[in-house]
Amino acid sequence: MNLFTKFLRVTEPKRARICGVKFPLTTKLVGVRQKDRQHWLIQSRDGDRLQLVHTPNESNPLLVYAYNIELNCLLGTLSDTLAEKLVYVFGKGFCVDGEILQVTGKKIHGCNIVVYDTRTFMNEED
């Protein structure tokens, strides 16, 4: 384990406490109303594993996508408020694990998820 990894392990819980984030964290996905994302949400199942990835761009420096590992697709994004807190806790370009708790809705689907403070789901795939 290198010095940077040790530093991260020490600072993450402290930073999470400072901004009021407790893991596992339950939230809703936003940005799921696009037609292609609705299609993927319909196919998603409770318990599907997610990766939450910070992918900033010029128009939104706090963009965090939720990627469904099981279906190999993007489902939606996190709210800017939550994304800002997670960037503070984990740093820019983070990638953490999550899971679908429940796909909601009849005509327009939504998604309740849980965010973990781990980074192992993709490693298991390798």
Backbone as CSV, one residue per row, in Angstrom:
resi,resn,N_x,N_y,N_z,CA_x,CA_y,CA_z,C_x,C_y,C_z
1,MET,0.851,-1.167,0.000,0.000,0.000,0.000,0.901,1.236,0.000
2,ASN,0.664,2.136,-0.952,1.505,3.324,-1.025,0.979,4.422,-0.100
3,LEU,1.752,5.477,0.030,1.416,6.568,0.940,0.106,7.242,0.551
4,PHE,-0.139,7.424,-0.758,-1.376,8.042,-1.217,-2.594,7.234,-0.782
5,THR,-2.522,5.907,-0.933,-3.628,5.036,-0.531,-3.874,5.143,0.967
6,LYS,-2.802,5.163,1.763,-2.958,5.319,3.211,-3.615,6.650,3.539
7,PHE,-3.191,7.717,2.844,-3.770,9.036,3.065,-5.258,9.034,2.744
8,LEU,-5.641,8.419,1.616,-7.047,8.359,1.231,-7.892,7.643,2.280
9,ARG,-7.392,6.534,2.785,-8.149,5.770,3.772,-8.356,6.564,5.058
10,VAL,-7.405,7.404,5.406,-7.525,8.202,6.611,-8.465,9.381,6.392
11,THR,-8.407,10.028,5.237,-9.166,11.254,5.021,-10.609,11.017,4.575
12,GLU,-10.912,9.923,3.895,-12.279,9.716,3.408,-13.318,9.748,4.520
13,PRO,-13.166,8.969,5.613,-14.192,9.024,6.658,-14.317,10.413,7.283
14,LYS,-13.194,11.108,7.472,-13.226,12.440,8.063,-13.957,13.402,7.133
15,ARG,-13.644,13.362,5.859,-14.306,14.245,4.893,-15.794,13.924,4.796
16,ALA,-16.139,12.657,4.870,-17.549,12.266,4.810,-18.304,12.841,6.008
17,ARG,-17.693,12.780,7.183,-18.331,13.345,8.378,-18.510,14.855,8.240
18,ILE,-17.505,15.520,7.683,-17.551,16.974,7.550,-18.737,17.407,6.681
19,CYS,-18.980,16.709,5.582,-20.073,17.131,4.689,-21.374,16.367,4.947
20,GLY,-21.418,15.560,6.001,-22.660,14.904,6.402,-23.054,13.707,5.566
21,VAL,-22.094,13.026,4.961,-22.382,11.852,4.144,-22.102,10.599,4.972
22,LYS,-23.090,9.702,5.037,-22.921,8.427,5.743,-23.160,7.295,4.768
23,PHE,-22.259,6.334,4.764,-22.370,5.186,3.864,-22.875,3.981,4.618
24,PRO,-23.657,3.126,3.959,-24.161,3.253,2.591,-25.181,4.386,2.504
25,LEU,-25.184,5.057,1.358,-25.977,6.248,1.117,-27.102,5.905,0.136
26,THR,-28.332,6.183,0.524,-29.486,5.906,-0.340,-29.921,7.193,-1.035
27,THR,-30.170,7.114,-2.351,-30.573,8.290,-3.124,-31.353,7.855,-4.360
28,LYS,-31.805,8.822,-5.132,-32.476,8.574,-6.408,-31.578,9.032,-7.539
29,LEU,-31.689,8.370,-8.677,-30.996,8.836,-9.868,-31.821,9.940,-10.506
30,VAL,-31.132,10.904,-11.093,-31.786,11.941,-11.892,-31.306,11.769,-13.325
31,GLY,-31.901,12.498,-14.237,-31.483,12.399,-15.633,-31.821,11.074,-16.277
32,VAL,-32.876,10.421,-15.787,-33.241,9.110,-16.331,-34.425,9.188,-17.293
33,ARG,-34.918,10.378,-17.582,-36.099,10.512,-18.434,-35.800,10.440,-19.922
34,GLN,-34.539,10.431,-20.301,-34.209,10.289,-21.720,-34.687,8.931,-22.212
35,LYS,-35.119,8.890,-23.453,-35.742,7.683,-24.005,-34.824,6.462,-23.903
36,ASP,-33.543,6.615,-24.252,-32.642,5.469,-24.205,-32.415,4.990,-22.773
37,ARG,-32.374,5.905,-21.824,-32.178,5.505,-20.428,-33.422,4.840,-19.872
38,GLN,-34.600,5.290,-20.282,-35.834,4.639,-19.865,-35.840,3.180,-20.325
39,HIS,-35.366,2.946,-21.544,-35.278,1.594,-22.083,-34.400,0.713,-21.181
40,TRP,-33.246,1.242,-20.760,-32.347,0.461,-19.903,-32.910,0.287,-18.500
41,LEU,-33.610,1.296,-17.990,-34.208,1.170,-16.663,-35.246,0.062,-16.622
42,ILE,-36.028,-0.059,-17.684,-37.044,-1.114,-17.745,-36.386,-2.493,-17.636
43,GLN,-35.199,-2.640,-18.214,-34.495,-3.921,-18.190,-33.701,-4.144,-16.902
44,SER,-33.488,-3.076,-16.134,-32.726,-3.197,-14.890,-33.536,-3.932,-13.837
45,ARG,-32.834,-4.570,-12.935,-33.470,-5.332,-11.858,-32.961,-4.838,-10.510
46,ASP,-33.811,-4.982,-9.503,-33.369,-4.683,-8.143,-32.150,-5.551,-7.839
47,GLY,-31.133,-4.941,-7.273,-29.910,-5.676,-6.948,-28.822,-5.584,-8.001
48,ASP,-29.114,-5.010,-9.174,-28.066,-4.842,-10.190,-26.938,-3.987,-9.615
49,ARG,-25.718,-4.379,-9.901,-24.548,-3.648,-9.418,-24.288,-2.430,-10.293
50,LEU,-23.875,-1.340,-9.653,-23.599,-0.083,-10.337,-22.184,0.387,-10.057
51,GLN,-21.660,1.183,-10.961,-20.464,1.974,-10.720,-20.897,3.426,-10.859
52,LEU,-20.513,4.254,-9.900,-20.795,5.689,-9.953,-19.483,6.383,-10.258
53,VAL,-19.440,7.067,-11.399,-18.187,7.595,-11.934,-18.293,9.100,-12.132
54,HIS,-17.330,9.832,-11.580,-17.266,11.275,-11.773,-16.607,11.552,-13.115
55,THR,-17.376,12.131,-14.041,-16.884,12.427,-15.392,-17.211,13.870,-15.733
56,PRO,-16.427,14.813,-15.209,-16.737,16.225,-15.431,-16.590,16.625,-16.892
57,ASN,-17.379,17.595,-17.312,-17.217,18.173,-18.645,-17.345,19.693,-18.528
58,GLU,-17.234,20.399,-19.646,-17.247,21.864,-19.609,-18.554,22.427,-19.055
59,SER,-19.655,21.823,-19.403,-20.949,22.357,-18.963,-21.325,21.919,-17.543
60,ASN,-20.771,20.806,-17.066,-21.100,20.332,-15.720,-19.882,19.677,-15.069
61,PRO,-19.157,20.419,-14.237,-17.975,19.860,-13.584,-18.304,18.865,-12.471
62,LEU,-19.587,18.713,-12.128,-19.987,17.795,-11.059,-20.737,16.573,-11.585
63,LEU,-20.607,16.273,-12.852,-21.353,15.179,-13.463,-20.883,13.821,-12.934
64,VAL,-21.820,13.071,-12.339,-21.540,11.720,-11.847,-22.560,10.784,-12.479
65,TYR,-22.075,9.881,-13.322,-22.939,8.909,-14.000,-23.083,7.633,-13.183
66,ALA,-24.262,7.017,-13.302,-24.500,5.692,-12.745,-24.477,4.705,-13.900
67,TYR,-23.545,3.762,-13.838,-23.324,2.783,-14.899,-23.760,1.414,-14.391
68,ASN,-24.694,0.784,-15.095,-25.174,-0.548,-14.721,-24.201,-1.593,-15.254
69,ILE,-23.537,-2.286,-14.364,-22.538,-3.290,-14.745,-23.208,-4.470,-15.442
70,GLU,-24.352,-4.887,-14.939,-25.033,-6.071,-15.471,-25.457,-5.870,-16.927
71,LEU,-25.933,-4.655,-17.264,-26.436,-4.381,-18.608,-25.440,-3.635,-19.491
72,ASN,-24.328,-3.198,-18.908,-23.300,-2.467,-19.656,-23.872,-1.191,-20.277
73,CYS,-24.505,-0.355,-19.424,-25.121,0.873,-19.929,-25.162,1.953,-18.859
74,LEU,-25.347,3.194,-19.300,-25.533,4.315,-18.393,-27.016,4.451,-18.077
75,LEU,-27.338,4.598,-16.784,-28.738,4.714,-16.382,-29.158,6.141,-16.095
76,GLY,-28.287,6.929,-15.520,-28.647,8.292,-15.137,-27.496,8.950,-14.413
77,THR,-27.813,10.017,-13.702,-26.796,10.787,-13.001,-27.239,11.019,-11.558
78,LEU,-26.302,11.494,-10.750,-26.622,11.918,-9.392,-26.927,13.402,-9.395
79,SER,-27.649,13.862,-8.392,-27.920,15.295,-8.274,-26.602,16.039,-8.069
80,ASP,-26.563,17.289,-8.488,-25.349,18.089,-8.333,-24.956,18.256,-6.867
81,THR,-25.942,18.366,-5.983,-25.655,18.529,-4.557,-24.923,17.317,-4.004
82,LEU,-25.437,16.125,-4.306,-24.785,14.904,-3.843,-23.450,14.703,-4.545
83,ALA,-23.407,14.980,-5.829,-22.159,14.830,-6.580,-21.067,15.707,-5.985
84,GLU,-21.409,16.925,-5.611,-20.427,17.832,-5.015,-19.866,17.253,-3.715
85,LYS,-20.735,16.675,-2.899,-20.280,16.068,-1.643,-19.361,14.879,-1.913
86,LEU,-19.732,14.045,-2.890,-18.912,12.869,-3.188,-17.556,13.251,-3.787
87,VAL,-17.525,14.298,-4.604,-16.247,14.777,-5.139,-15.371,15.261,-3.991
88,TYR,-15.972,15.914,-3.007,-15.219,16.366,-1.840,-14.661,15.175,-1.050
89,VAL,-15.482,14.140,-0.884,-15.065,12.969,-0.102,-14.014,12.144,-0.843
90,PHE,-14.253,11.835,-2.126,-13.403,10.903,-2.866,-12.400,11.555,-3.811
91,GLY,-12.611,12.806,-4.171,-11.717,13.484,-5.102,-12.231,13.395,-6.530
92,LYS,-11.656,14.229,-7.388,-12.067,14.276,-8.792,-11.788,12.948,-9.483
93,GLY,-12.696,12.564,-10.373,-12.520,11.345,-11.153,-12.776,10.063,-10.383
94,PHE,-13.488,10.138,-9.264,-13.709,8.938,-8.453,-14.603,7.930,-9.159
95,CYS,-14.539,6.705,-8.694,-15.390,5.612,-9.166,-15.694,4.737,-7.965
96,VAL,-16.968,4.694,-7.548,-17.354,3.905,-6.385,-18.507,2.976,-6.748
97,ASP,-18.735,2.009,-5.891,-19.768,1.004,-6.114,-21.142,1.487,-5.673
98,GLY,-22.150,0.897,-6.286,-23.534,1.147,-5.908,-24.390,-0.044,-6.288
99,GLU,-25.661,0.058,-5.983,-26.588,-1.042,-6.273,-27.985,-0.462,-6.452
100,ILE,-28.750,-1.051,-7.349,-30.140,-0.634,-7.525,-30.963,-1.228,-6.393
101,LEU,-31.660,-0.358,-5.678,-32.574,-0.834,-4.646,-33.932,-1.157,-5.247
102,GLN,-34.398,-0.235,-6.135,-35.726,-0.423,-6.707,-35.885,0.427,-7.959
103,VAL,-36.391,-0.189,-9.002,-36.808,0.547,-10.195,-38.262,0.917,-9.961
104,THR,-38.584,2.200,-10.110,-39.918,2.689,-9.765,-40.662,3.191,-11.003
105,GLY,-41.964,3.345,-10.869,-42.782,3.948,-11.916,-43.405,2.949,-12.860
106,LYS,-44.468,3.405,-13.527,-45.173,2.577,-14.512,-44.865,3.053,-15.931
107,LYS,-45.200,4.318,-16.243,-44.934,4.848,-17.584,-43.552,5.473,-17.669
108,ILE,-43.228,6.312,-16.689,-41.896,6.912,-16.619,-41.198,6.305,-15.418
109,HIS,-40.091,5.652,-15.686,-39.389,4.921,-14.645,-38.362,5.789,-13.938
110,GLY,-38.122,5.464,-12.689,-37.089,6.093,-11.877,-36.268,4.998,-11.229
111,CYS,-35.344,5.401,-10.381,-34.462,4.400,-9.809,-33.951,4.857,-8.446
112,ASN,-34.198,4.047,-7.425,-33.626,4.265,-6.103,-32.365,3.422,-6.015
113,ILE,-31.288,4.039,-5.537,-30.009,3.326,-5.479,-29.363,3.494,-4.111
114,VAL,-28.375,2.676,-3.862,-27.530,2.817,-2.683,-26.092,2.990,-3.174
115,VAL,-25.367,3.910,-2.553,-23.977,4.182,-2.904,-23.102,3.678,-1.768
116,TYR,-22.100,2.870,-2.109,-21.157,2.352,-1.116,-19.848,3.123,-1.191
117,ASP,-19.054,3.024,-0.154,-17.743,3.689,-0.168,-16.651,2.706,-0.575
118,THR,-17.005,1.755,-1.435,-16.039,0.755,-1.899,-15.794,0.911,-3.392
119,ARG,-14.761,0.234,-3.849,-14.384,0.293,-5.268,-13.990,-1.098,-5.737
120,THR,-14.883,-2.057,-5.554,-14.505,-3.442,-5.826,-15.289,-4.127,-6.935
121,PHE,-16.481,-3.660,-7.270,-17.323,-4.388,-8.223,-16.629,-4.631,-9.550
122,MET,-16.008,-3.616,-10.118,-15.337,-3.796,-11.407,-14.103,-4.684,-11.262
123,ASN,-13.433,-4.633,-10.141,-12.268,-5.490,-9.917,-12.671,-6.954,-9.937
124,GLU,-13.863,-7.273,-9.423,-14.353,-8.644,-9.435,-14.556,-9.146,-10.854
125,GLU,-14.898,-8.241,-11.772,-15.129,-8.616,-13.156,-13.829,-9.000,-13.863
126,ASP,-12.705,-8.374,-13.458,-11.418,-8.628,-14.125,-10.915,-9.968,-13.819
